[in-house]
Structures are given as C-alpha cells and as structure tokens.
C-alpha cells in the first residue's frame, strides 16, 4: 500500500548518528535474475481551498532482468501491461517511459554507460497511442528527449547509491560525500539516512532514504492536470507560460545488499509550481503532491509469462 506523503524535516535527520553495525552492498548476480515490477503512482494538486485533488493514477506492470558481464551490470526492462487511470493516464512523459516495450541499460556501479531503446520506443508508443493532436505534438517535442534519459539515469543512480561497507542505520551523508557518490549537478541532496533492514518478498532488504531538492523536467503536465481538469477556477487557464516546478523529495529504496536488486522504491514529492499570465505578467503558484512506488518481486519458475 502506498504511504501517505508527510512533511520532511531535514534538520532533524541531519542530527542522526551512525550505528556500528555494518553491511556490504554489491551489485552482482550469479546468474540472470528476473523480477516482476509494479509501478503505482498518484499525481495530485492542491486547490485554492487547500484540498488535495488526485488527477492521475498510474499503474504499469513490467519485468526487469539483471545480469553481469565482468564489472558491467546489465538491466533489461520489458513492458507487460498498463492499468493507469485519470486525466493524464496516457500523457505523462515520465510515466510513459515505463510503457516503452523494451529498454536496455548498462552501468558500472552507479555510472550509467548506455540506455538503449528508450527514446525510439517512446516515439513509437506516442505515435500509436490514440490521443488529440495537441498532445501528440507536445509529447513528441524533441526537447523532452534529454529529460527522459536523465530521469532513467537518475533512477539508476538513486537505487545504486550505496557501495561497499556501509552502516545499517544512521546518517551516512558525509560518508557518501567522502566517497564522491553525491556529486550531482541538477539535484541537491540534503541527506542520506539508512533505516535498517526490512523483510520484503522473502528477502532481507536494506532500507535507505535520500532527501533531496530537484526540479520538474515536464512542468507543463502538472499544470495541465491542475487547470484543465476542472478543479480550479477558470482564470488560471490563462497562466500558461513561465512554467516551473520545484520539489522537496524523499527517495526511499529497499535493496537486497548481496545483489543490489531493489525490493521496493518509494518516492514522495512535494512540489511548488509557478505559472505566468502572458497578458498581465501576473504570477500564480500552486502545490502538488506526487507519490510513486515500484514493487519488485522475484520471478519464480512456473510464473506465467
């Protein structure tokens, strides 16, 4: 079940100390390993009365196969089924990426070497999905392409942030800085906190949370959901330039230390969005809440294809 988004308190978390208990995290599987993945998510905004309105619910089924070739980690994602609902169920670029038929990623540790199939598959998906002309033109905007690859890369980096021996509980921000693992240009990481072990999918999974600040790669879509799904006054439909989204984000990962295969990924984002009226130059802001969760379950012999 998806967790309720709560306010984040970075200063409090920064005071946490490190436990003496340690574990070794590696990213190596002895043989190709496939997991079934369910991506669940809610995209909601806050109206003028402070009420949260859910506009889009996403639910996409995929499979991930992890393998190793020397130091290189290979991850193959195969699309299975979509059951998304709501205003932008077919139009949210970041979520459409999960519905690309086949994506191959290669990496060494945290460093992504290549991402194949994503951009070609995305274009093909948009072309064959029935939708109004304005959406097709918007989604095929070539300016989106670098952002799609950046999001795919960022997901990998967040889920492969730990390496080697790390404490099983406590604030490890300085440790990761000293290791050069928090050097990001477009996101600001406030802290990384390890919460201990959780049992998930019959696996013992190490739980850690990355608290960070980032910006929205596709601010148009949250704005579109907010003003055109009849949940806010008509006047805001004219605030359609200068779109910007800034988020306070908690990126939680539960990972099996021996293989590095995730058990659960949970992302909570609190957004502040800015819009400008091109005629009056007035600025308006609104809030958004986004909850995304990926559940990873090992595929067993005999599971249906």
KEKE-3310 file (N, C-alpha, C; in steps of 0.2 Angstrom, whole numbers, plus 5000, padded with zeros to 4 digits):
npx = (5004:5002:5012:5007:5010:5021:5027:5044:5058:5072:5083:5081:5084:5097:5104:5105:5114:5127:5126:5136:5135:5137:5136:5139:5137:5134:5133:5130:5125:5124:5118:5108:5094:5077:5064:5047:5039:5029:5023:5016:5007:5002:4996:4993:4985:4984:4970:4962:4956:4964:4962:4967:4967:4966:4973:4978:4981:4993:4997:5008:5014:5029:5044:5060:5076:5091:5109:5126:5141:5157:5163:5152:5135:5120:5104:5088:5073:5056:5041:5024:5010:4997:4988:4983:4974:4963:4966:4978:4982:4987:4997:5007:5024:5035:5030:5025:5037:5039:5031:5037:5042:5054:5069:5086:5099:5115:5128:5142:5143:5137:5138:5130:5132:5126:5110:5098:5085:5075:5072:5068:5058:5049:5045:5038:5028:5021:5016:5008:4998:4981:4976:4973:4978:4985:4991:4999:5009:5014:5020:5029:5039:5055:5064:5061:5068:5082:5078:5070:5080:5088:5080:5079:5092:5094:5085:5092:5104:5100:5096:5107:5116:5123:5138:5150:5156:5144:5135:5122:5112:5108:5114:5122:5127:5139:5149:5146:5148:5162:5166:5163:5151:5140:5139:5131:5124:5111:5103:5100:5106:5101:5102:5107:5100:5101:5090:5089:5085:5072:5060:5055:5046:5051:5064:5079:5080:5089:5086:5085:5085:5085:5085:5081:5082:5074:5070:5056:5056:5046:5036:5024:5014:5009:5004:4994:4986:4981:4974:4966:4957:4946:4946:4950:4948:4942:4950:4964:4967:4973:4986:4999:5012:5030:5032:5036:5043:5047:5053:5053:5059:5058:5067:5065:5073:5073:5084:5092:5106:5116:5115:5110:5098:5083:5070:5059:5054:5051:5044:5042:5035:5034:5028:5031:5023:5025:5017:5014:5004:5003:4998:4995:5006:5006:5010:5006:5005:5004:5002:5008:5007:5015:5016:5025:5028:5037:5036:5045:5046:5053:5054:5048:5051:5039:5030:5018:5020)
npy = (4994:5011:5024:5038:5054:5064:5078:5083:5083:5090:5096:5089:5076:5077:5076:5063:5049:5037:5020:5006:4994:4986:4983:4975:4981:4976:4974:4962:4948:4930:4923:4927:4937:4939:4950:4954:4969:4982:4997:5010:5025:5042:5057:5072:5088:5104:5113:5130:5130:5122:5109:5092:5086:5072:5069:5060:5043:5031:5015:5002:4988:4979:4969:4966:4961:4957:4956:4951:4956:4954:4968:4976:4980:4974:4979:4974:4980:4975:4979:4975:4977:4989:4999:5012:5027:5041:5059:5062:5049:5043:5052:5057:5061:5055:5044:5037:5032:5020:5012:5009:4997:4989:4991:4994:4995:4999:4998:5003:5000:5014:5022:5026:5018:5017:5019:5010:5009:5017:5030:5028:5019:5026:5036:5028:5023:5034:5038:5027:5028:5032:5049:5066:5078:5089:5084:5074:5081:5089:5079:5073:5082:5087:5092:5085:5074:5073:5074:5063:5053:5058:5056:5042:5039:5045:5038:5025:5029:5034:5022:5014:5020:5016:5008:4995:4994:4999:5008:5000:5008:5025:5042:5044:5054:5061:5051:5046:5058:5059:5048:5052:5050:5058:5068:5078:5087:5093:5091:5093:5086:5083:5075:5058:5044:5029:5016:5003:4986:4978:4965:4960:4952:4940:4942:4950:4966:4981:4997:5013:5031:5045:5062:5076:5090:5094:5098:5100:5091:5091:5102:5107:5097:5094:5106:5107:5096:5102:5114:5111:5101:5104:5108:5119:5137:5146:5156:5153:5146:5154:5156:5152:5152:5152:5141:5132:5120:5115:5104:5096:5081:5064:5050:5034:5018:5001:4988:4973:4968:4959:4957:4969:4971:4979:4980:4987:5003:5019:5035:5051:5067:5084:5097:5114:5125:5137:5149:5159:5173:5177:5189:5198:5197:5193:5182:5166:5153:5135:5120:5103:5086:5071:5054:5040:5022:5008:4991:4977:4960:4944:4934:4918:4901:4894:4904:4914:4919)
npz = (5000:4996:5004:5015:5010:5019:5028:5027:5037:5036:5045:5057:5053:5050:5061:5065:5071:5067:5066:5073:5067:5052:5034:5019:5003:4987:4968:4960:4952:4952:4942:4927:4933:4935:4939:4944:4941:4948:4945:4954:4956:4961:4955:4961:4965:4974:4978:4978:4991:4998:4997:4992:4976:4967:4951:4942:4941:4941:4935:4931:4924:4923:4918:4925:4921:4928:4925:4925:4917:4918:4926:4922:4924:4918:4914:4909:4904:4902:4895:4901:4905:4906:4917:4920:4926:4925:4922:4915:4911:4899:4895:4903:4902:4910:4915:4904:4900:4906:4899:4887:4876:4876:4885:4887:4899:4903:4915:4926:4942:4950:4938:4924:4908:4896:4888:4879:4867:4874:4869:4856:4857:4865:4856:4846:4854:4858:4845:4841:4851:4853:4853:4856:4844:4849:4860:4855:4847:4858:4866:4857:4857:4853:4863:4875:4875:4881:4894:4897:4896:4906:4918:4918:4920:4933:4941:4941:4947:4960:4965:4966:4975:4987:4991:4994:5011:5023:5036:5045:5050:5052:5048:5033:5025:5025:5024:5011:5003:5005:4998:4985:4980:4979:4970:4961:4948:4945:4955:4972:4986:5002:5013:5017:5024:5032:5037:5042:5042:5032:5029:5014:5001:5004:5006:5014:5016:5014:5020:5014:5014:5003:5004:4996:4984:4970:4952:4941:4926:4917:4918:4912:4912:4925:4927:4917:4921:4933:4929:4918:4921:4927:4941:4947:4947:4932:4928:4930:4919:4910:4914:4907:4904:4907:4915:4929:4941:4957:4969:4985:4989:4995:4993:4994:4996:4996:4996:4991:4999:4994:4980:4975:4969:4969:4982:4986:4980:4984:4982:4987:4983:4986:4978:4972:4961:4948:4938:4924:4918:4902:4897:4907:4915:4928:4941:4947:4959:4964:4973:4973:4975:4974:4973:4971:4968:4967:4966:4968:4964:4965:4951:4949:4945:4934:4935:4926:4910)
capx = (5000:5006:5012:5004:5015:5022:5032:5050:5062:5079:5087:5081:5088:5105:5107:5105:5121:5128:5127:5142:5133:5138:5134:5142:5132:5137:5129:5132:5121:5127:5115:5102:5088:5071:5059:5041:5039:5023:5024:5010:5008:4997:4998:4988:4987:4980:4966:4963:4954:4969:4960:4971:4963:4970:4971:4981:4983:4997:4999:5011:5017:5035:5049:5067:5081:5098:5114:5133:5147:5163:5161:5146:5128:5115:5097:5083:5066:5051:5034:5019:5003:4996:4981:4983:4968:4963:4967:4984:4984:4991:5001:5013:5030:5039:5026:5025:5043:5038:5027:5041:5041:5060:5074:5092:5103:5122:5131:5147:5141:5132:5139:5127:5136:5121:5102:5096:5078:5070:5069:5065:5052:5045:5042:5034:5022:5016:5013:5002:4993:4976:4976:4972:4984:4989:4995:5004:5014:5018:5024:5035:5044:5062:5067:5060:5072:5087:5075:5068:5086:5091:5076:5081:5099:5093:5083:5098:5109:5097:5095:5114:5119:5127:5143:5155:5153:5140:5132:5115:5107:5111:5115:5128:5128:5146:5152:5145:5152:5169:5167:5162:5144:5134:5141:5125:5124:5105:5099:5103:5105:5102:5105:5105:5099:5100:5085:5090:5083:5065:5059:5051:5047:5055:5071:5081:5082:5092:5081:5088:5081:5088:5081:5084:5078:5075:5066:5052:5058:5040:5031:5018:5009:5006:5000:4988:4981:4978:4970:4961:4953:4940:4947:4952:4944:4944:4956:4971:4969:4977:4993:5002:5019:5035:5030:5042:5041:5052:5051:5056:5058:5061:5068:5067:5075:5075:5088:5095:5113:5121:5114:5109:5092:5078:5064:5054:5056:5045:5046:5037:5037:5030:5030:5028:5023:5024:5014:5014:4999:5007:4995:4996:5013:5005:5012:5002:5008:5000:5006:5007:5009:5016:5018:5027:5031:5039:5036:5049:5045:5057:5050:5049:5050:5032:5026:5015:5024)
capy = (5000:5017:5028:5044:5059:5068:5084:5081:5088:5088:5097:5084:5070:5078:5075:5056:5047:5031:5014:5002:4988:4987:4978:4976:4981:4974:4974:4956:4942:4924:4922:4932:4936:4942:4952:4957:4976:4986:5005:5013:5032:5046:5064:5077:5095:5107:5118:5136:5129:5118:5102:5088:5083:5067:5069:5055:5037:5026:5008:4999:4981:4977:4964:4968:4956:4959:4951:4954:4954:4957:4974:4979:4977:4975:4978:4974:4981:4973:4981:4969:4979:4996:5000:5018:5030:5048:5064:5061:5042:5041:5058:5060:5058:5051:5038:5034:5029:5013:5008:5008:4990:4986:4996:4991:4999:4996:5003:5000:5003:5020:5026:5023:5019:5017:5017:5009:5008:5021:5036:5025:5016:5031:5039:5023:5022:5040:5038:5023:5029:5037:5055:5073:5081:5094:5080:5070:5086:5091:5073:5072:5088:5084:5095:5081:5068:5073:5074:5056:5049:5060:5053:5035:5038:5047:5032:5020:5032:5033:5015:5011:5025:5013:5003:4993:4993:5005:5007:4998:5013:5031:5047:5042:5059:5063:5045:5046:5064:5057:5043:5055:5047:5063:5074:5079:5094:5096:5090:5095:5081:5086:5070:5051:5040:5022:5015:4996:4980:4976:4959:4961:4947:4934:4945:4954:4972:4987:5002:5020:5037:5051:5068:5080:5095:5094:5102:5096:5091:5092:5106:5108:5092:5095:5112:5105:5092:5106:5119:5109:5095:5107:5108:5126:5142:5147:5162:5150:5143:5159:5156:5146:5152:5153:5136:5129:5116:5113:5098:5093:5074:5059:5044:5028:5012:4995:4984:4967:4970:4955:4958:4976:4971:4983:4976:4992:5010:5024:5042:5056:5073:5090:5102:5121:5126:5144:5150:5167:5175:5181:5196:5203:5195:5191:5175:5162:5147:5130:5115:5097:5080:5065:5048:5034:5017:5002:4985:4972:4953:4939:4929:4911:4896:4892:4910:4915:4924)
capz = (5000:4996:5010:5014:5010:5025:5028:5028:5042:5035:5050:5062:5051:5049:5068:5067:5071:5063:5070:5072:5063:5045:5029:5012:4997:4980:4963:4956:4952:4950:4935:4926:4938:4933:4944:4941:4944:4948:4946:4956:4957:4961:4954:4964:4966:4979:4975:4982:4997:5002:4996:4988:4971:4963:4944:4938:4944:4936:4937:4925:4925:4919:4921:4925:4921:4929:4924:4925:4912:4922:4931:4919:4926:4913:4916:4903:4906:4897:4896:4901:4904:4909:4920:4923:4925:4926:4917:4911:4911:4893:4893:4907:4899:4914:4916:4898:4899:4909:4894:4881:4875:4878:4887:4890:4902:4905:4920:4931:4949:4949:4932:4918:4902:4890:4888:4873:4866:4877:4865:4850:4860:4867:4850:4844:4859:4857:4838:4840:4856:4851:4858:4852:4840:4853:4865:4851:4846:4864:4868:4853:4857:4854:4869:4880:4875:4886:4901:4898:4898:4913:4923:4918:4923:4940:4945:4942:4952:4967:4968:4967:4979:4992:4988:4999:5018:5025:5042:5044:5052:5053:5043:5030:5020:5024:5021:5003:5000:5005:4993:4979:4977:4980:4966:4956:4945:4944:4961:4978:4991:5009:5017:5016:5030:5032:5042:5044:5037:5032:5026:5009:4996:5007:5006:5019:5012:5017:5019:5015:5011:5000:5005:4991:4981:4962:4948:4937:4919:4912:4922:4908:4913:4931:4926:4913:4925:4938:4927:4913:4923:4931:4949:4949:4944:4925:4927:4930:4912:4906:4917:4904:4902:4913:4920:4933:4946:4961:4973:4990:4988:4999:4988:4998:4992:5000:4992:4994:4999:4991:4973:4973:4966:4973:4984:4985:4979:4986:4980:4989:4981:4987:4973:4971:4954:4946:4931:4922:4913:4897:4895:4913:4918:4934:4943:4951:4961:4967:4976:4970:4979:4969:4976:4966:4971:4962:4970:4965:4966:4961:4947:4951:4940:4934:4935:4920:4906)
cpx = (5004:5006:5009:5010:5015:5027:5038:5054:5069:5084:5087:5085:5095:5108:5108:5113:5121:5129:5133:5141:5134:5136:5137:5137:5136:5131:5131:5127:5124:5125:5110:5096:5083:5066:5053:5040:5032:5024:5017:5011:5002:4999:4992:4990:4982:4976:4966:4960:4958:4967:4964:4966:4968:4968:4973:4983:4987:4998:5001:5015:5023:5039:5056:5071:5088:5103:5121:5137:5153:5160:5154:5140:5124:5108:5092:5076:5061:5044:5029:5012:5002:4989:4980:4976:4969:4965:4973:4987:4988:4996:5006:5019:5034:5036:5026:5031:5043:5034:5031:5042:5048:5065:5080:5096:5109:5125:5137:5146:5136:5132:5135:5131:5132:5114:5100:5088:5073:5067:5065:5058:5047:5041:5037:5027:5018:5013:5007:4997:4988:4976:4975:4978:4988:4994:5001:5010:5018:5023:5030:5040:5051:5066:5066:5065:5078:5084:5073:5074:5089:5087:5078:5087:5098:5090:5088:5102:5106:5097:5101:5118:5124:5132:5148:5151:5150:5137:5125:5110:5111:5112:5122:5130:5136:5150:5152:5148:5159:5171:5165:5155:5138:5135:5136:5125:5117:5100:5103:5101:5106:5104:5103:5105:5097:5095:5085:5087:5075:5065:5053:5052:5052:5063:5073:5084:5084:5088:5085:5084:5086:5084:5085:5079:5079:5070:5062:5054:5052:5035:5024:5013:5006:5001:4993:4983:4977:4973:4964:4957:4947:4940:4949:4948:4947:4949:4963:4972:4973:4984:4996:5009:5024:5034:5037:5039:5047:5049:5056:5054:5062:5061:5070:5068:5076:5078:5091:5103:5118:5121:5113:5102:5087:5073:5058:5057:5050:5048:5040:5039:5032:5032:5027:5029:5022:5022:5013:5008:5003:5004:4996:5003:5012:5007:5007:5006:5003:5005:5004:5010:5010:5019:5019:5030:5031:5040:5040:5048:5049:5052:5053:5048:5042:5028:5024:5019:5019)
cpy = (5006:5021:5035:5049:5063:5073:5081:5086:5086:5090:5092:5077:5071:5077:5068:5054:5040:5025:5010:4996:4990:4981:4980:4976:4980:4974:4968:4951:4936:4922:4927:4931:4941:4944:4955:4964:4979:4993:5007:5020:5036:5053:5068:5084:5098:5113:5125:5135:5124:5111:5098:5085:5078:5068:5063:5049:5033:5020:5004:4993:4980:4972:4967:4962:4959:4954:4955:4952:4958:4962:4977:4976:4979:4974:4979:4975:4979:4975:4975:4972:4986:4996:5007:5022:5037:5053:5063:5054:5040:5047:5060:5057:5054:5044:5034:5030:5022:5009:5007:5000:4986:4991:4992:4996:4995:5001:4999:5004:5008:5023:5022:5024:5020:5016:5016:5007:5013:5026:5033:5022:5021:5035:5034:5023:5028:5040:5033:5023:5034:5043:5061:5075:5085:5090:5076:5075:5088:5085:5072:5077:5085:5086:5090:5075:5068:5072:5067:5052:5051:5057:5045:5034:5040:5041:5027:5023:5032:5026:5011:5016:5022:5009:5002:4993:5000:5003:5004:5003:5019:5036:5045:5048:5060:5057:5045:5052:5062:5052:5046:5053:5052:5069:5074:5086:5097:5094:5091:5090:5084:5081:5063:5047:5033:5020:5008:4992:4979:4969:4960:4955:4942:4936:4950:4960:4978:4993:5009:5025:5042:5057:5073:5085:5095:5098:5098:5097:5092:5096:5107:5103:5092:5101:5110:5101:5097:5111:5117:5103:5098:5107:5114:5131:5143:5152:5159:5147:5148:5160:5151:5147:5153:5147:5133:5125:5114:5109:5097:5085:5070:5053:5038:5022:5007:4990:4978:4968:4966:4956:4965:4976:4974:4978:4981:4999:5014:5031:5046:5063:5079:5095:5109:5123:5134:5144:5157:5168:5179:5188:5201:5202:5194:5184:5172:5155:5142:5125:5108:5092:5074:5059:5042:5028:5011:4996:4979:4965:4948:4935:4922:4906:4894:4898:4911:4920:4930)
cpz = (5000:5002:5009:5014:5016:5024:5030:5033:5041:5041:5056:5060:5051:5056:5070:5067:5068:5068:5069:5068:5056:5041:5023:5007:4991:4975:4958:4957:4949:4943:4934:4930:4936:4939:4941:4945:4943:4950:4948:4957:4957:4960:4956:4965:4971:4977:4980:4989:5001:5001:4991:4983:4967:4956:4940:4942:4939:4939:4930:4927:4920:4922:4920:4925:4922:4928:4924:4919:4914:4927:4928:4922:4920:4916:4910:4906:4900:4899:4896:4900:4908:4911:4923:4922:4927:4921:4912:4910:4905:4891:4897:4905:4904:4915:4910:4897:4901:4904:4888:4881:4878:4879:4890:4893:4904:4910:4924:4937:4948:4942:4926:4912:4896:4892:4881:4872:4869:4872:4859:4852:4862:4861:4847:4848:4858:4850:4838:4846:4854:4856:4853:4849:4845:4858:4861:4849:4852:4866:4864:4852:4858:4860:4875:4881:4880:4893:4902:4900:4905:4919:4924:4922:4931:4944:4946:4948:4959:4970:4968:4970:4984:4988:4994:5006:5020:5032:5040:5046:5053:5047:5040:5025:5019:5022:5013:5000:5000:5000:4986:4976:4977:4975:4960:4954:4946:4950:4967:4984:4998:5014:5015:5022:5029:5038:5045:5039:5038:5028:5020:5003:4998:5006:5011:5015:5016:5015:5019:5011:5009:5000:5000:4988:4974:4959:4943:4929:4915:4916:4918:4910:4919:4930:4922:4917:4930:4935:4922:4915:4928:4938:4951:4945:4936:4924:4927:4923:4908:4908:4913:4901:4908:4918:4923:4939:4950:4967:4979:4990:4993:4994:4992:4994:4997:4995:4995:4993:4994:4983:4971:4970:4971:4976:4983:4984:4980:4986:4982:4987:4983:4983:4974:4964:4952:4939:4930:4917:4908:4895:4901:4916:4925:4935:4948:4953:4964:4969:4973:4975:4974:4973:4971:4970:4966:4967:4966:4968:4962:4957:4948:4945:4940:4934:4927:4916:4904)
residu = (UNK:UNK:UNK:UNK:UNK:UNK:UNK:UNK:UNK:UNK:UNK:UNK:UNK:UNK:UNK:UNK:UNK:UNK:UNK:UNK:UNK:UNK:UNK:UNK:UNK:UNK:UNK:UNK:UNK:UNK:UNK:UNK:UNK:UNK:UNK:UNK:UNK:UNK:UNK:UNK:UNK:UNK:UNK:UNK:UNK:UNK:UNK:UNK:UNK:UNK:UNK:UNK:UNK:UNK:UNK:UNK:UNK:UNK:UNK:UNK:UNK:UNK:UNK:UNK:UNK:UNK:UNK:UNK:UNK:UNK:UNK:UNK:UNK:UNK:UNK:UNK:UNK:UNK:UNK:UNK:UNK:UNK:UNK:UNK:UNK:UNK:UNK:UNK:UNK:UNK:UNK:UNK:UNK:UNK:UNK:UNK:UNK:UNK:UNK:UNK:UNK:UNK:UNK:UNK:UNK:UNK:UNK:UNK:UNK:UNK:UNK:UNK:UNK:UNK:UNK:UNK:UNK:UNK:UNK:UNK:UNK:UNK:UNK:UNK:UNK:UNK:UNK:UNK:UNK:UNK:UNK:UNK:UNK:UNK:UNK:UNK:UNK:UNK:UNK:UNK:UNK:UNK:UNK:UNK:UNK:UNK:UNK:UNK:UNK:UNK:UNK:UNK:UNK:UNK:UNK:UNK:UNK:UNK:UNK:UNK:UNK:UNK:UNK:UNK:UNK:UNK:UNK:UNK:UNK:UNK:UNK:UNK:UNK:UNK:UNK:UNK:UNK:UNK:UNK:UNK:UNK:UNK:UNK:UNK:UNK:UNK:UNK:UNK:UNK:UNK:UNK:UNK:UNK:UNK:UNK:UNK:UNK:UNK:UNK:UNK:UNK:UNK:UNK:UNK:UNK:UNK:UNK:UNK:UNK:UNK:UNK:UNK:UNK:UNK:UNK:UNK:UNK:UNK:UNK:UNK:UNK:UNK:UNK:UNK:UNK:UNK:UNK:UNK:UNK:UNK:UNK:UNK:UNK:UNK:UNK:UNK:UNK:UNK:UNK:UNK:UNK:UNK:UNK:UNK:UNK:UNK:UNK:UNK:UNK:UNK:UNK:UNK:UNK:UNK:UNK:UNK:UNK:UNK:UNK:UNK:UNK:UNK:UNK:UNK:UNK:UNK:UNK:UNK:UNK:UNK:UNK:UNK:UNK:UNK:UNK:UNK:UNK:UNK:UNK:UNK:UNK:UNK:UNK:UNK:UNK:UNK:UNK:UNK:UNK:UNK:UNK:UNK:UNK:UNK:UNK:UNK:UNK:UNK:UNK:UNK:UNK:UNK:UNK:UNK:UNK)
# end
